[in-house]
Amino acid sequence: SIEAYGLTMPQKFYMPLMVVWNFTQACNLSCVHCYQDASRCSLPDELDLGQKLRLVDQMGDEYVPFLALAGGEPLMGRHFWDVLARCRERDIHVTVASNGTLLTPETCARLVEHNVKYVEVSLDSASPEKHDEFRGIPGAWKRSMAGIRNAAATPGLRVGMAACVSRMNVDEAD
């Protein structure tokens, strides 16, 4: 970008620095704030494997260094592991934004095998009851916390938390 445009304020980019891909509509939660109208299954019009791999190849050809996979719940997306393998081949650094409920020790280890170094887990309240109400599924807080613990215990994988701040939880933060 500097070679193409010089130093500018704000900096102009020759190619995207980062792509956020809402990888699937599939999700195992029913969040009240969902902007994707996610459902339990992948929708029939989602990209097929060939289209997904071509998209990754296009990003690789344009030297896009960072890809964030979000959802729905990306771990539920068709071809998730195939896409991660292609990203690894193309040397694209991938992060995963998850609700955490599917982050078992085995899944976390598999993420590391696919060169994922960071997962971000949505946790919207310190109160299990508030989080579960916001996420629409009883027990979601407990499963998300287990996912956070599993990710934190996995060598080579860092974990962060994200919260959707609303009237429900704004008073919980200093």
N, C-alpha and C positions, 0 to 999 in steps of 0.2 A: 504494500500500500504506500509506503514512504517512497519507494522507487517510482511508482506510477504517478503519485500526486504530490510528493514532497511533504514537508511538515505543515499541517494545516490545523487550525483550531475551529471547530472540533475536527478530529482526524477523519479523513475520508478513507473508506476501506475499499480495496480492489475486489475482495471477495468477502463473504460473510465470515466473521470471526467465530461465530457460534450459531448453530441451528438448534432450535427446540422443536422436536417432532412429537406431536400428539399421536402416538404410535397406534393406538386402538381406542375404540369406543367401549370396549369390554371393561367391566369393573365389577368387583364383588361387593361394593358398598353402594349406598343410595344417598349421597351427600346432598343436603338441602341447597347448597350453593353451586352445585355442578353446572358449569357453563357448557358442557358437552352433551348433556342429556345422555350420559353413559348408561349402558344396559349390561345385563349378565353375560352377553355373548358378543363376539365380534360381529359387526354388521356385514352383510353380503357385499357391499360396495367398497369395502376396505381394499387397499392395495394387495395384489397377490405377491408371492415370493419374488418372482422375476422383476416386478415393478419396484419392490423394496430394495432389491440388490442393485438395480440400475440407479436408483436414487443415491444409495451409498457410494456407488462408483462415481457418480457425477460429483458428489461432495469431495471424494478423494481426488478426482481429476482437477478440481478447483482449489485444492489444498485447504479445505475447511478443517481446522484443527480440532474443533470441539463440537460434540453432538450430545444434546440432552434428550433422553427418551422419557416422555411423560405419557399421560393417558387421558382418560380412563386409567386403568391399572396396566402399565406396560408389560408386567410379568404375565399377564393373561393374553397378550397379543399373539396372534398366529405368527409363526416364524421369528419370534423374539430372539432365540438362540442363534438361528442362522444369520440374522442381521448383525448380531454382536460378533459373530465369527468373521463376517465380511469387514466390519469396522476394524477389527484387530488386524486383518490382512492389509487394510488401507492405511493403517496407523492413525486412525481417528480416535481421539480420546473421548470415551463415552461416560456420561453420568446417567443415573436412573433416578427419576422422581417417582416415588411409590407411596402407597398408603401404609406399607410396612407389614400388612397382614400375611403376606406370602413369603416373607423373608425368613425361611427356615435355615438352619445351619448348612444344609446341603445346597440350597439355592445361593446363599452367600458365597460358599466356596466355589460354586460354578461361575458366579459373576467374576470372581477374581481370576479364574481360569480363562475367562474371556476378556481379561485385561480391564475390567471395570474397577476403578479405584475409589469411587465415591457414589453413595446412594443418599438421597434426601427423602426423609420420611415425614409425611404430614401428621402433625399432632396438634390439635386445636384447643386443647385445654388440659390443665393439670387434673381436672376432675373427670374421672371415667364416665360419669353420667352425662356431663355436658358434651364431651367428645362423641360419645355414642349417639346422643340425640342429633348432633350436628352431622355426623356421618351416616345416620339412618340405620345402623345395625347394632343391636345389643352385643357387647363383647368386643367391639372394634378396638377400643382403647387398649384392652389387655393384649390383643393380638398385635397391635401396632407396637406396643412397648416390647413385646417379645421379639419382634422383628428388629427393633432398634438394638436390643441387647445382642441378638444374633449377629447383626452386622458389626457392632462394636467389638465383638469377640473374634471376628474373622481377621486373621493376619492379612495385611495388604488392602483392606477395605476400610475406608473412612465413612462415617455416617454423620449427617447433619439433620436438623429438624426444621420444618417449615410450618408456619401456622397461618391460617386465614383469620386475620384479626377482624372482629365484628363486635357488635354490642354485647354478644354473649360472653366474650372472653377478654375484652379490652382492659378490664380492671384487674386481670391476673398478672399483668406485666408491670414491673416498676417503671 
